[in-house]
């Protein structure tokens, strides 16, 4: 029996389930990104149609992706406790997991699943022995404590940044699970949901055919004319591939393409971006029509469910992976109530 | 049948076919649960499954009947389904759907008994033959009687579908009622089939325990109410094809099914002859009839009249008065009372059944000898009110004369009542002059008192179809005789009279209060313990006496109309069962026994005996397709 929460004024935090910032990727210190827009097209850019390309199917092309990796983090800041100095510390309770789906013919089957129930919180302000005792207490009920460590120099536990750090830690752990799943068979052509950098621990960027599909676009490294060209992309068209080279992170070859008809709230509805490790590309497929073929695969595997609000930019195997993970997670409210019981929060 | 598949051959084998799921909206209860179906398994409604869960530290097995199988795709709505091929039906979707098949199952039995649901994630298995029987409590049947093979899917059969005879022949209940639409072999054929299986059981017990005085002994009495259909049950059914149908019999342990043998057939006596009316049957058909003395001896007078008359207090008082005057009762050495027709003290009547003349009086009643005629039919000068009528003709004349000038002895009854009785008698004797012997002093009354198992006795009622009153009279006579035999000092332990009667709605209609309905109700309510068992059938149970229906220990439902199944008396079945009843195949039945939590869905073998003349195979019954070896299933007496 742990009285950790009671000792530190633990109380429920009301509010709905929150999905962490989907654009967040784990930090790797301060970084500078170089972009080489002339990698594929040195001259003036123009939209490139790719629907006509042949030889993209599984039985025609060795790099046609047959594995799809996705992750899921369902949780929220469920409680707060207070440091001995009186700073509020948010506690996130979540279910996180990673899954790989495999395409066999016309069937999509689940392959590997990793799922965990975690409690995420900043632990530095509390006596370590008490934190450990609480962690053991949770572990006995199948819940893992994810400690968040902030800069040791921090003395002010400003609520906004602590909450952000807590959410991000939960998401980092989800990426870890995705990497674990990815690593099970990273030599098989695989598409991961999101940035390659976030999954870089799960594959060798020089040898593994792992590709990222990014659905949301935060910083678009294009100039005005190319940006307008991006907005004007038609279904089945892409922009030329270019190099995205963060100084400290994975250098990728990347390109934008439209796989949905658009017409939604954003001009970029239906547009996704694909990332491929530049090292792998140059050593394996440079000089081929790889970019067009991979674009064609992504187009072919797009989600066709009209009722799914992100269908225009989602891939069917990824959506099914999310469904499957959701089924594995079980009832979140029940987890929450169980956590409150363990923490003696009424 | 050759296309049947036994469950042991199921490709599903011993592997789990799914797991219990109980999400919100599909909660498991102590009555039912849902389970999802393994992607490689085939599950059908009507299959019997089992699962087990450890609850409170104890393992419980749950046997259940698959009520319905559902398929849900991974699409949220039909537009999503449309979108998977962009609305083009010729196009193949890029990926197969990720649909889920799941089923609802109604719990038949929990072992050990418990009123709690199985837990989610419990593996679900198809029941084996033995387990299918256990699901319906076959291990608790004290007197099992196999009535078919349990249906376990569209074309798969599981173990033996057994009822407990204690619910049929009187220990825990009695009687069987079969409901079903006409013309699908639903009713009569199943009644015969039940009789066949009971005779088999009686024969088995006789072989195993010949000295056991309480062993089962069966006397089947089959009332033929349509055409002369049941006069062919000792003939092979020409539609029976051994290669196709024998396997179903063999699966029930009957290697050599055979038409009934030794059957006795009875039909009404010819009005002017000693033999029965023609029935078209090749075999011997015995005649039956009653004279006035037969009526008196068996106390049947009141049964001659329709319910409306019987309910008329004045009329029934007069009939009882006359019956009492005609009856002489003698106490026998064993203490029983023997009834007989009083002799006519004036001795004018010739004690012969031979008629001296074929002349008829004004009422169309043939004259007997002049003396008798004058005594009962003469004018007021020759009529003797104290002369005791010895035949129906005399009785009619006597009543006529009394009604014209009522002697003091009889004047407690109103003239109108006398005249009413006279009119009724004239009509009755005119319509039933074959069955009711006008001038004969002795008829050929049915004697159904048998002291040991016997082959079926088929009694025709169809030829009396135009005289419902007479038809009811015959039925009443039969039951009355059985009641007296079973309640008398000579009653045999273990002996069971099985009386098969189709069209119960004609003999015990709902709401009727006539003597026949009351008699059948009495049989249904009180006589099971005395071994008189009614195997009744009708197209619409809602049209028969509730008392008769309610008292049946075994209900059998063949294909029945949906309107009928919506009637209040079927509310003891759940909606899905009622729906199922409306789509049953001809050879399928739902058996309802009190101890079953759900009706048992069985398939019965194709009958080897003919059910009508058109089905009867040409030639003698015993030399067609009869096996060379001695058949174990052959019933001989």
Interface residues (C-beta under 8 A of the other chain):
Chain A: X103 X105 X106 X107 X108 X300 X301 X304 X305 X306 X307 X308 X316 X317 X320 X323
Chain B: X74 X75 X76 X77 X79 X80 X82 X83 X84 X86 X92 X93 X94 X95 X96 X98
